[in-house]
């Protein structure tokens, strides 16, 4: 009998888990992971930027902000034919979920209609669908649900306390409100954050507290390791120590045992040994392909080789947990 899910974690409880001896923390996290998931299965997603750059937000980590000079060329919404070609290629390479990302503060209704058409077409290929388009109203979330969207991604990014040091153009409550609209529409939530932005361990614990204490644990929890991009305010952030990154994943697994825990941005710079530790600590989802929106990612051949070395296999669509 597994313990019931909790939504009332106190910050000192979470900090105490971060403070455990590394081997004890990994043992606990892996035990919880194995109780709820196939320990050798990894869910594979592919992410496509369908509208790149010129975002009005000032997220300090993001090369797509119009406020920073990162050399990124802004692009209009991709045509449906190109999106479908990329979706077919993703499916052929082994992805089971296809994620559409657009650099908007929030989508205009006319743009949302085009995205809804993309969602329906991708869904018809037999892929799970996900979108990240910024803030949503309730009616917009319902439109995407009707189009066949399975997941909506909207990250909290960091702790409520550290958030103002990273972003000023929208507040934490704005993000929570969008998550409420997404849940109320019957969509699954994909919600995580970014570590390595100069935050403290307490802030990392605070991010996980905010995620675990949501009314429902996110179905997918992406943990991103900051990719430092020249021209962004966080380009010179100190590198997060690797064991601290693994600790963050392990504590996330303890707090949200049934969620899919995605090893997300920053994987391109991770050694195979570090990724193996992350999988042992409870990560069981990755982005697959050469690019995450605008930053690099290991290519599919490298991932397939790593899976072979570790004895991992792709998770079948819809098989989220035991």
C-alpha positions in Angstrom: 0.0 0.0 0.0 1.5 3.3 -1.0 1.2 6.4 1.1 -1.4 9.0 0.0 -0.2 12.0 -2.0 0.5 15.1 0.1 -0.2 18.7 -0.7 0.8 20.2 2.6 4.6 20.1 2.6 6.3 22.5 5.0 9.5 24.1 3.8 11.7 22.7 6.7 10.5 19.2 5.8 11.7 19.7 2.3 15.0 21.2 3.3 15.6 18.3 5.6 15.3 16.0 2.6 17.9 18.1 0.7 20.2 17.7 3.7 20.2 13.9 3.7 23.4 12.0 2.9 23.5 11.7 -0.9 23.3 7.9 -0.9 20.3 7.9 1.5 18.5 10.5 -0.5 19.0 8.5 -3.8 18.0 5.3 -2.1 14.7 6.8 -0.9 14.0 8.5 -4.2 14.7 5.4 -6.2 12.5 3.3 -3.9 9.6 5.7 -4.3 10.2 5.8 -8.0 10.2 2.1 -8.4 7.0 1.8 -6.4 5.1 4.0 -8.8 6.9 3.6 -12.2 8.7 1.2 -14.4 12.2 2.0 -13.3 13.7 1.3 -16.7 11.1 3.2 -18.9 11.5 6.8 -20.1 8.8 8.9 -21.6 10.0 10.6 -24.8 8.8 14.0 -25.9 9.8 16.3 -28.8 9.5 20.0 -28.5 9.0 22.3 -31.5 9.1 26.1 -31.5 6.1 27.1 -33.6 6.6 30.8 -33.1 10.1 32.0 -32.1 11.3 35.3 -30.5 9.9 38.8 -29.9 8.3 37.9 -26.6 7.4 40.9 -24.6 8.2 39.3 -21.2 11.5 39.9 -19.4 12.3 36.4 -18.1 16.0 36.7 -17.3 16.9 33.3 -18.7 15.1 33.5 -22.0 16.8 34.3 -25.3 13.4 34.8 -26.9 12.7 38.0 -25.0 12.4 41.1 -27.2 14.2 43.0 -24.4 17.5 41.2 -24.7 20.0 41.2 -27.6 20.8 37.5 -28.1 21.1 37.4 -31.8 17.9 35.4 -32.1 15.9 36.2 -35.2 12.1 36.5 -34.6 9.9 34.2 -36.7 6.2 34.1 -37.4 3.9 31.2 -36.6 5.0 28.1 -38.6 2.6 26.8 -41.3 0.6 23.7 -40.5 2.5 21.7 -43.2 5.9 22.3 -41.6 4.6 21.4 -38.1 3.2 18.2 -39.4 6.4 17.2 -41.2 8.3 17.7 -37.9 5.7 15.8 -36.0 5.9 12.8 -38.3 9.7 12.9 -38.1 9.4 13.0 -34.3 7.1 10.0 -34.2 9.4 8.1 -36.6 12.4 8.7 -34.3 10.5 7.3 -31.3 8.8 10.2 -29.6 5.4 9.6 -28.1 4.5 13.2 -27.2 4.8 16.3 -29.4 5.0 19.7 -27.8 4.2 23.0 -29.4 5.9 26.1 -28.0 5.2 29.7 -28.9 6.9 32.8 -27.5 3.8 34.7 -26.5 2.8 36.4 -23.2 -0.6 35.0 -24.0 -2.1 33.9 -27.4 -4.5 36.0 -29.4 -7.7 34.2 -30.3 -6.9 34.1 -34.0 -3.5 32.6 -33.2 -5.0 30.1 -30.9 -7.4 28.9 -33.6 -4.3 28.1 -35.8 -2.6 26.3 -32.9 -5.8 24.3 -32.2 -5.7 23.1 -35.9 -2.1 22.0 -35.3 -3.1 20.1 -32.1 -5.9 18.3 -33.9 -3.6 17.2 -36.8 -0.8 16.1 -34.5 -3.3 14.1 -32.3 -4.5 12.4 -35.5 -1.0 11.0 -36.0 -1.4 9.0 -32.7 0.9 11.3 -30.7 0.1 12.8 -27.3 -0.1 16.6 -27.6 1.3 19.3 -25.4 1.5 23.1 -25.8 3.2 26.0 -24.1 1.8 29.3 -25.2 1.9 31.6 -22.2 -1.0 32.6 -20.0 -4.5 31.3 -20.9 -8.0 32.3 -20.2 -10.5 29.6 -19.3 -12.2 29.7 -22.7 -8.9 29.4 -24.4 -8.0 26.3 -22.3 -11.3 24.8 -23.3 -10.7 25.4 -27.0 -7.4 23.6 -26.8 -9.0 20.7 -24.9 -11.7 20.4 -27.6 -9.0 20.3 -30.2 -7.4 17.3 -28.6 -4.7 18.8 -26.4 -3.5 16.4 -23.7 -1.1 18.5 -21.7 -0.5 22.2 -21.1 3.0 23.4 -20.0 3.2 26.5 -17.7 6.2 26.5 -15.4 6.5 28.2 -12.0 10.2 28.7 -12.7 11.4 29.2 -9.2 10.3 29.8 -5.6 7.7 32.6 -5.0 10.4 34.5 -3.0 13.1 34.4 -5.8 10.7 34.9 -8.7 10.9 38.8 -8.7 14.7 38.5 -9.2 14.1 36.7 -12.5 10.9 38.1 -13.9 9.0 41.4 -13.5 6.5 41.4 -16.4 4.1 38.9 -14.8 3.6 37.8 -11.2 3.6 34.3 -9.6 -0.2 34.5 -9.1 -0.5 34.9 -12.9 1.1 31.6 -13.4 -1.0 29.9 -10.7 -4.1 31.3 -12.3 -3.3 29.8 -15.7 -2.7 26.4 -14.1 -6.1 26.7 -12.5 -7.7 27.4 -15.8 -5.9 24.5 -17.4 -6.9 22.0 -14.7 -10.5 23.3 -14.8 -10.6 22.6 -18.5 -9.7 19.0 -17.9 -6.2 19.3 -19.4 -3.2 17.5 -17.8 -0.6 19.9 -16.4 3.1 20.1 -17.2 4.7 22.3 -14.7 8.2 22.6 -13.2 11.0 25.1 -13.0 14.6 26.1 -13.7 17.5 25.6 -11.3 20.9 27.2 -11.5 19.6 30.8 -11.8 21.6 32.0 -8.8 18.9 30.9 -6.4 19.6 29.3 -3.0 18.9 25.8 -1.9 16.0 27.2 0.1 14.6 28.6 -3.2 14.9 25.2 -4.8 13.1 23.7 -1.9 10.5 26.5 -2.2 9.9 25.7 -5.9 9.3 22.1 -5.1 7.0 23.1 -2.3 5.0 25.3 -4.6 4.7 22.4 -7.1 3.8 19.7 -4.6 1.3 21.8 -2.8 -0.8 22.6 -5.9 -4.3 21.2 -5.7 -3.1 18.4 -7.9 0.5 17.4 -8.5 1.5 18.2 -12.1 1.2 15.2 -14.4 4.7 16.1 -15.8 7.3 18.0 -13.8 10.2 19.4 -16.0 13.3 20.2 -14.1 15.4 22.5 -16.3 19.1 23.2 -15.7 19.8 26.8 -16.8 21.2 27.1 -20.3 23.2 30.3 -20.1 22.7 32.4 -23.3 24.8 35.4 -24.1 22.8 38.6 -23.9 20.4 37.4 -21.2 20.7 38.8 -17.6 21.5 35.3 -16.4 24.3 34.6 -18.9 26.9 34.9 -16.1 25.1 32.9 -13.4 27.3 30.6 -11.4 27.2 27.0 -12.5 24.9 24.8 -10.3 26.9 22.0 -8.7 26.0 18.7 -10.3 25.2 16.8 -7.1 22.8 19.6 -6.1 21.0 19.2 -9.4 20.6 15.5 -8.7 19.4 16.2 -5.2 16.7 18.5 -6.6 15.4 15.7 -8.9 15.5 13.2 -6.0 13.5 15.5 -3.7 11.0 16.2 -6.5 10.5 12.5 -6.8 9.9 12.1 -3.1 7.3 14.9 -3.0 5.5 14.0 -6.2 5.8 10.3 -6.5 3.4 9.7 -9.3 4.3 12.6 -11.6 6.5 12.1 -14.7 9.8 13.8 -13.8 11.4 15.3 -16.9 15.1 15.8 -17.3 14.7 18.8 -19.5 16.8 21.8 -20.6 20.5 21.7 -20.0 20.9 18.0 -20.8 23.2 18.8 -23.7 26.0 19.7 -21.3 25.4 16.7 -19.0 27.7 13.7 -19.0 26.2 10.2 -19.5 27.2 9.5 -15.9 25.2 12.5 -14.6 22.2 11.6 -16.7 22.4 8.0 -15.3 22.3 9.4 -11.8 19.3 11.5 -12.7 17.4 8.5 -14.0 18.2 6.6 -10.9 17.0 9.5 -8.7 13.6 9.4 -10.4 13.8 11.2 -13.8 11.7 9.2 -16.3 11.0 11.7 -19.1 13.2 13.5 -21.6 13.0 15.9 -24.5 14.3 14.1 -27.6 15.8 15.8 -30.6 18.4 18.4 -31.4 16.8 21.5 -30.1 14.6 22.7 -27.2 12.9 25.8 -28.6 16.1 27.7 -29.3 18.8 25.9 -27.2 20.7 22.7 -28.0 19.8 19.2 -26.9 21.5 15.8 -27.5 20.6 14.3 -30.8 18.5 11.2 -31.0 21.4 8.8 -31.9 23.2 9.9 -28.7 20.1 9.3 -26.6 19.5 5.9 -28.2 23.1 4.9 -27.4 22.7 6.0 -23.8 19.5 4.1 -23.5 21.3 1.0 -24.8 24.1 1.4 -22.2 21.6 1.8 -19.3 19.0 -0.8 -20.4 16.3 1.8 -20.7 13.4 1.7 -23.1 10.8 4.2 -24.2 7.5 4.3 -22.3 4.4 3.4 -24.3 1.9 6.2 -24.8 -0.5 6.6 -21.9 1.5 4.3 -19.6 2.3 7.1 -17.1 2.7 5.0 -13.9 1.7 1.9 -12.1 
